[in-house]
Amino acid sequence: MGAFEYTALDRSGKEAHGLIEGDTAKHVRQLLRERHLLPVEVTEVVQQESRRQWQFSLRRGLSAKDLALLTRQLATLTQSGLPLEEALLAVGQQNDKPRTQSILLGVRSRVMEGHTLADGLGEFPSAFPELYRATVSAGEQSGHLDAVLERLAEFTESRQVLQQQIRNALIYPVALVVTAVAIISFMLAYVVPKVVYIFERYETELPLLTRIMIGSSDFLRNHWLLLIIAAGVVFFGTRRILRREGPKRRYHRLLLRLPVVGSLTQGINTARFTQTLSILAGSGVPILDSLRIAAQVVVNIPMREAVREASLRVREGAMISRSLETSRLFPPMTTHLIASGEASGRLEEMLSRAAANQEREVDNLVTTLLGIMQPLLVIIMAGVVLLIVLAILLPIFEINNLIR
């Protein structure tokens, strides 16, 4: 039995949408007719989701919040002894979002057909990343799916909390920058032109600061559309260039060399890698497969390539810590903790500690940067406004001296 999305018409001609389970599309149409609905379109959830992959969408997968919530619900229900298909049905019914409901019913239909939960999740790769699917597969193979789902719930919840903290921390700086740009643009485009006409009646030469301000105002008013187009071209052109492997690799290598940005980039990617590797190793995934999957969560290309090279050395019998240390792209504290875990047989615990240590350092660095950035933006904004005010007042003082 599969899950299907349908569009149908009721007796009044009103369009209705929903989800229904059935053996085939023909069977689903028959069920709709029994409900006095005229079927217009019936599509299996798996096919509909595959079609969405080729459609433009701002968010193709599940949000971190939705994934964390449904993982926690599924872990709680399976630990209580509820059969897996009933747990999937209950989680789907408790969710308010139609797409999440359809995905869960699609997974449930595969489970009821005899497939594993990991295979069912594999039908929706945009909603469930490979890390998620591999961890679930390891839990099913080891017979400890409930414990693995609990670990996954903690992992997805911690990632969701981190993303929310970053968004909240960026709200004030972004709002401040937008406000500053809006105020400065308004003063240059509307305030300055109304003041300029006062100076036109006098033949005296205006101060340099005033001339610069008037030129900036004229340029902004006459070429504002061109500026917007140029900004758009630069933005999309840069994105297009950075999609190429070569320029993107050079850009990522440059990020690692920058003083503050390099530490931030290294810390974020190291935290992702160690946390993912800890989850996979603790769930029973073979270490080579764990390294391969964990490399995919590393965004920085040189660091990702370093992990892949390390996995090749591990395949030949080398230690993970030594292999990662060779690249010199990972913090010494991380490689030392991994070495301790390999020596003591507590690799999972040491990886988790390394991830926590890196997350703490990244959090402290971000907090420090935001603490510096906020007053710095206020000072810059005040300085620009002061320059505009001085550019207006200086010629007025000169005019008063001429009148005297």
C-alpha positions as CSV (number, residue, x, y, z in Angstrom):
1,M,0.0,0.0,0.0
2,G,1.3,3.4,-1.0
3,A,0.6,7.0,-0.2
4,F,-0.8,9.3,-2.8
5,E,-1.5,13.0,-3.1
6,Y,-4.8,13.8,-4.8
7,T,-6.7,16.7,-6.3
8,A,-10.4,16.2,-6.6
9,L,-13.7,18.1,-7.0
10,D,-16.6,17.7,-4.6
11,R,-20.3,17.9,-5.5
12,S,-20.3,21.7,-5.4
13,G,-17.3,21.9,-7.8
14,K,-14.9,23.0,-5.1
15,E,-11.3,21.7,-5.4
16,A,-10.0,19.6,-2.6
17,H,-6.4,18.4,-1.9
18,G,-5.2,15.7,0.5
19,L,-3.4,12.5,1.2
20,I,-4.7,9.0,0.9
21,E,-3.3,5.5,1.1
22,G,-4.1,2.9,-1.5
23,D,-2.7,0.0,-3.5
24,T,-2.6,1.7,-6.9
25,A,-3.6,5.0,-8.4
26,K,-6.7,3.2,-9.8
27,H,-7.6,2.0,-6.3
28,V,-7.2,5.5,-4.9
29,R,-9.5,7.0,-7.6
30,Q,-12.1,4.4,-6.6
31,L,-11.8,5.3,-2.9
32,L,-12.3,9.0,-3.8
33,R,-15.4,8.2,-5.8
34,E,-16.8,6.3,-2.8
35,R,-16.3,9.6,-0.9
36,H,-18.3,11.4,-3.6
37,L,-15.2,13.2,-4.9
38,L,-14.3,13.4,-8.6
39,P,-10.5,12.7,-8.9
40,V,-8.7,15.2,-11.1
41,E,-5.1,14.2,-10.4
42,V,-3.6,11.3,-8.3
43,T,0.2,11.1,-7.9
44,E,2.2,8.8,-5.7
45,V,4.1,10.7,-3.0
46,V,7.5,9.4,-4.1
47,Q,6.9,10.5,-7.7
48,Q,5.6,13.9,-6.6
49,E,8.7,14.4,-4.5
50,S,11.0,13.3,-7.3
51,R,9.2,15.9,-9.5
52,R,9.8,18.6,-6.9
53,Q,13.6,18.1,-7.2
54,W,13.5,19.6,-10.7
55,Q,11.3,22.5,-9.8
56,F,12.6,25.8,-8.5
57,S,12.1,26.1,-4.7
58,L,13.7,28.2,-2.0
59,R,13.7,25.2,0.3
60,R,13.6,21.7,-1.2
61,G,14.3,19.7,2.0
62,L,12.8,19.8,5.4
63,S,13.8,22.6,7.7
64,A,16.1,21.9,10.6
65,K,13.2,22.5,13.0
66,D,10.8,20.1,11.3
67,L,13.5,17.4,11.0
68,A,14.4,17.8,14.7
69,L,10.7,17.6,15.7
70,L,9.8,14.6,13.7
71,T,13.0,12.7,14.8
72,R,12.2,13.4,18.5
73,Q,8.6,12.2,18.0
74,L,9.7,9.1,16.2
75,A,12.3,8.3,18.8
76,T,9.9,8.7,21.6
77,L,7.2,6.5,20.0
78,T,9.6,3.7,19.1
79,Q,11.1,3.7,22.6
80,S,7.6,3.2,24.0
81,G,7.3,0.0,22.0
82,L,5.0,1.2,19.2
83,P,5.5,-0.6,15.9
84,L,7.4,1.5,13.3
85,E,4.6,1.8,10.8
86,E,2.2,3.0,13.5
87,A,4.8,5.5,14.8
88,L,5.3,6.9,11.3
89,L,1.5,7.3,10.9
90,A,1.2,9.0,14.3
91,V,4.0,11.4,13.6
92,G,2.5,12.2,10.2
93,Q,-0.9,12.9,11.7
94,Q,0.5,15.1,14.4
95,N,2.3,17.3,11.8
96,D,0.5,20.3,10.5
97,K,2.5,20.7,7.3
98,P,1.1,18.9,4.2
99,R,4.4,18.2,2.6
100,T,5.9,16.7,5.8
101,Q,2.8,14.6,6.2
102,S,3.1,13.3,2.6
103,I,6.8,12.5,3.1
104,L,6.1,10.5,6.3
105,L,3.2,8.6,4.7
106,G,5.5,7.8,1.7
107,V,8.1,6.4,4.1
108,R,5.5,4.5,5.9
109,S,4.2,2.9,2.7
110,R,7.7,1.7,1.9
111,V,8.0,0.2,5.3
112,M,4.7,-1.6,5.0
113,E,5.8,-3.0,1.7
114,G,8.7,-4.7,3.5
115,H,11.5,-2.3,3.0
116,T,13.7,-1.0,5.8
117,L,13.2,2.5,7.3
118,A,16.5,3.6,5.8
119,D,15.3,2.5,2.3
120,G,12.1,4.4,2.8
121,L,14.0,7.5,3.9
122,G,16.2,7.0,0.8
123,E,13.2,7.7,-1.4
124,F,13.3,11.3,-0.1
125,P,17.0,12.3,-0.3
126,S,16.3,16.1,-0.2
127,A,14.4,15.7,3.1
128,F,16.7,13.2,4.8
129,P,20.5,13.7,4.2
130,E,22.9,10.8,3.8
131,L,24.1,11.1,7.4
132,Y,20.6,10.7,8.7
133,R,19.9,7.7,6.4
134,A,23.2,6.0,7.2
135,T,22.7,6.3,10.9
136,V,19.2,4.9,10.7
137,S,20.5,2.0,8.6
138,A,23.2,1.2,11.2
139,G,20.6,1.3,13.9
140,E,18.4,-1.2,12.1
141,Q,21.3,-3.5,11.3
142,S,22.5,-3.5,15.0
143,G,18.9,-3.9,16.3
144,H,19.1,-0.7,18.4
145,L,17.0,1.6,16.2
146,D,15.3,3.3,19.2
147,A,18.7,4.3,20.7
148,V,20.0,5.5,17.4
149,L,16.9,7.6,16.8
150,E,17.4,9.1,20.3
151,R,21.0,10.1,19.3
152,L,19.7,11.5,16.0
153,A,17.1,13.5,17.8
154,E,19.7,15.1,20.1
155,F,21.9,15.7,17.0
156,T,19.2,17.4,14.9
157,E,18.0,19.4,17.9
158,S,21.5,20.7,18.7
159,R,22.0,21.8,15.0
160,Q,18.6,23.5,15.0
161,V,19.4,25.4,18.2
162,L,22.8,26.5,16.7
163,Q,21.2,27.7,13.5
164,Q,18.6,29.6,15.5
165,Q,21.2,31.2,17.7
166,I,23.2,32.4,14.6
167,R,20.0,33.9,13.0
168,N,19.1,35.7,16.2
169,A,22.6,37.0,16.6
170,L,22.6,38.4,13.1
171,I,19.2,40.2,13.3
172,Y,20.6,43.3,15.0
173,P,23.7,43.9,12.8
174,V,21.7,43.3,9.6
175,A,18.9,45.7,10.7
176,L,21.5,48.3,11.7
177,V,23.3,48.0,8.3
178,V,20.0,48.3,6.4
179,T,18.9,51.3,8.5
180,A,22.3,53.0,7.9
181,V,22.2,52.5,4.2
182,A,18.6,53.7,4.0
183,I,19.3,56.9,6.0
184,I,22.4,57.8,4.1
185,S,20.8,57.1,0.7
186,F,17.8,59.3,1.8
187,M,20.0,62.2,2.8
188,L,22.1,62.0,-0.4
189,A,19.1,61.6,-2.7
190,Y,16.6,64.1,-1.1
191,V,18.1,66.2,1.7
192,V,21.3,67.3,-0.1
193,P,19.6,68.5,-3.3
194,K,17.2,70.8,-1.3
195,V,20.2,72.4,0.4
196,V,22.4,72.8,-2.7
197,Y,20.2,75.5,-4.3
198,I,21.1,77.8,-1.4
199,F,24.8,77.8,-2.5
200,E,24.1,78.3,-6.2
201,R,23.4,82.0,-5.7
202,Y,26.9,82.6,-4.5
203,E,29.9,82.4,-6.8
204,T,32.3,81.4,-4.1
205,E,34.0,78.1,-4.4
206,L,32.5,75.4,-2.3
207,P,34.6,73.3,0.1
208,L,36.0,70.0,-1.2
209,L,33.8,68.0,1.2
210,T,30.7,69.7,-0.1
211,R,31.7,69.2,-3.7
212,I,32.2,65.5,-3.1
213,M,28.8,65.2,-1.4
214,I,27.0,67.0,-4.2
215,G,28.8,64.8,-6.8
216,S,27.8,61.7,-4.8
217,S,24.2,63.0,-4.6
218,D,24.0,63.7,-8.3
219,F,25.4,60.3,-9.2
220,L,23.1,58.5,-6.8
221,R,20.0,60.3,-8.2
222,N,21.0,59.9,-11.9
223,H,22.3,56.4,-11.8
224,W,20.4,54.6,-9.0
225,L,19.0,52.0,-11.4
226,L,22.4,51.4,-12.9
227,L,23.8,50.8,-9.4
228,I,21.1,48.3,-8.6
229,I,21.8,46.4,-11.9
230,A,25.5,46.5,-11.3
231,A,25.1,45.1,-7.8
232,G,22.9,42.4,-9.1
233,V,25.4,41.5,-11.9
234,V,28.3,41.4,-9.4
235,F,26.3,39.2,-7.0
236,F,25.0,36.7,-9.5
237,G,28.3,36.7,-11.4
238,T,30.3,36.0,-8.3
239,R,27.9,33.1,-7.4
240,R,28.2,31.7,-10.9
241,I,32.0,31.9,-10.8
242,L,32.2,30.3,-7.3
243,R,30.1,27.3,-8.6
244,R,33.2,26.2,-10.6
245,E,35.5,23.9,-8.8
246,G,38.7,25.7,-9.4
247,P,37.7,29.3,-8.3
248,K,35.7,27.8,-5.4
249,R,38.7,25.9,-4.1
250,R,40.9,29.0,-4.3
251,Y,38.3,31.1,-2.6
252,H,37.9,28.5,0.2
253,R,41.7,28.3,0.6
254,L,41.8,32.1,0.9
255,L,39.2,32.0,3.6
256,L,41.4,29.7,5.7
257,R,44.3,32.1,5.4
258,L,42.4,35.2,6.6
259,P,43.1,36.1,10.2
260,V,39.6,35.9,11.9
261,V,37.6,34.4,9.1
262,G,40.0,31.5,8.8
263,S,39.6,30.6,12.5
264,L,35.8,30.8,12.1
265,T,35.8,28.7,9.0
266,Q,38.1,26.1,10.4
267,G,36.1,25.9,13.7
268,I,32.7,25.5,12.1
269,N,33.8,22.8,9.6
270,T,35.8,20.9,12.3
271,A,32.8,20.9,14.6
272,R,30.5,19.6,11.9
273,F,33.0,16.9,10.9
274,T,33.8,15.6,14.5
275,Q,30.1,15.7,15.6
276,T,29.0,13.8,12.5
277,L,31.8,11.3,12.8
278,S,30.9,10.8,16.5
279,I,27.3,10.1,15.6
280,L,28.2,7.6,12.9
281,A,30.9,5.8,14.8
282,G,28.7,5.5,17.9
283,S,25.9,4.1,15.7
284,G,28.0,1.2,14.4
285,V,28.8,2.6,10.9
286,P,32.1,1.2,9.7
287,I,34.9,3.8,10.2
288,L,35.7,4.1,6.4
289,D,32.0,4.7,5.6
290,S,31.8,7.1,8.5
291,L,34.7,9.2,7.2
292,R,33.3,9.2,3.7
293,I,29.9,10.5,4.9
294,A,31.4,12.9,7.4
295,A,33.5,14.5,4.7
296,Q,30.2,15.5,2.9
297,V,29.2,17.8,5.8
298,V,32.5,19.7,5.5
299,V,31.7,22.8,3.3
300,N,35.3,24.0,2.9
301,I,36.8,22.2,-0.1
302,P,40.4,22.0,1.1
303,M,39.3,20.6,4.4
304,R,36.9,18.1,2.7
305,E,39.7,16.9,0.5
306,A,41.9,16.5,3.5
307,V,39.3,14.2,5.1
308,R,39.1,12.2,2.0
309,E,42.9,11.8,1.8
310,A,42.8,10.9,5.5
311,S,40.3,8.1,4.8
312,L,42.6,6.7,2.1
313,R,45.5,6.6,4.7
314,V,43.1,5.0,7.2
315,R,42.2,2.3,4.6
316,E,46.0,1.6,4.4
317,G,46.2,1.2,8.2
318,A,47.1,4.6,9.4
319,M,45.5,6.3,12.5
320,I,42.8,8.9,12.0
321,S,44.5,11.5,14.1
322,R,47.8,11.2,12.2
323,S,46.1,11.3,8.9
324,L,44.2,14.4,9.7
325,E,47.2,16.0,11.3
326,T,49.2,15.7,8.0
327,S,47.0,18.3,6.3
328,R,47.5,20.9,9.0
329,L,44.0,22.2,8.4
330,F,42.4,20.9,11.6
331,P,43.1,22.4,15.1
332,P,45.8,20.6,17.1
333,M,43.3,20.2,20.0
334,T,41.0,18.2,17.8
335,T,43.7,15.8,16.5
336,H,45.0,15.3,20.0
337,L,41.6,14.4,21.3
338,I,41.1,12.0,18.5
339,A,44.5,10.4,19.2
340,S,43.5,10.0,22.8
341,G,40.3,8.3,21.8
342,E,42.0,5.9,19.4
343,A,44.6,5.0,22.1
344,S,42.0,4.5,24.8
345,G,39.3,2.9,22.7
346,R,36.9,5.8,23.4
347,L,36.9,7.4,20.0
348,E,33.2,8.3,20.0
349,E,33.5,10.1,23.4
350,M,36.6,12.0,22.3
351,L,35.1,13.0,19.0
352,S,32.1,14.3,20.9
353,R,34.3,16.3,23.2
354,A,36.3,17.7,20.2
355,A,33.0,18.8,18.6
356,A,31.8,20.4,21.8
357,N,35.2,22.2,22.2
358,Q,35.1,23.5,18.6
359,E,31.4,24.7,19.0
360,R,32.3,26.5,22.2
361,E,35.3,28.2,20.5
362,V,33.2,29.2,17.5
363,D,30.4,30.5,19.8
364,N,32.9,32.6,21.7
365,L,34.5,34.0,18.5
366,V,31.1,34.8,17.0
367,T,30.0,36.5,20.2
368,T,33.2,38.6,20.3
369,L,32.9,39.6,16.6
370,L,29.2,40.6,17.1
371,G,30.2,42.5,20.2
372,I,32.8,44.4,18.2
373,M,30.7,44.8,15.1
374,Q,27.6,46.4,16.7
375,P,29.3,49.5,18.2
376,L,31.6,49.7,15.1
377,L,28.6,49.9,12.8
378,V,27.1,52.6,15.0
379,I,30.4,54.6,14.9
380,I,30.7,54.2,11.1
381,M,27.1,55.3,10.6
382,A,27.5,58.3,12.9
383,G,30.7,59.2,11.1
384,V,29.1,59.2,7.6
385,V,26.2,61.3,8.9
386,L,28.6,63.7,10.5
387,L,30.5,64.1,7.2
388,I,27.2,64.9,5.4
389,V,26.2,67.4,8.1
390,L,29.7,69.0,7.9
391,A,29.5,69.2,4.1
392,I,26.3,71.1,4.5
393,L,27.4,73.4,7.3
394,L,30.8,74.4,6.0
395,P,29.6,76.5,3.1
396,I,26.9,78.0,5.3
397,F,29.7,79.3,7.6
398,E,31.6,80.7,4.6
399,I,28.4,82.4,3.3
400,N,27.9,84.0,6.7
401,N,31.5,85.3,6.7
402,L,30.9,86.8,3.2
403,I,27.8,88.5,4.3
404,R,29.6,90.1,7.2
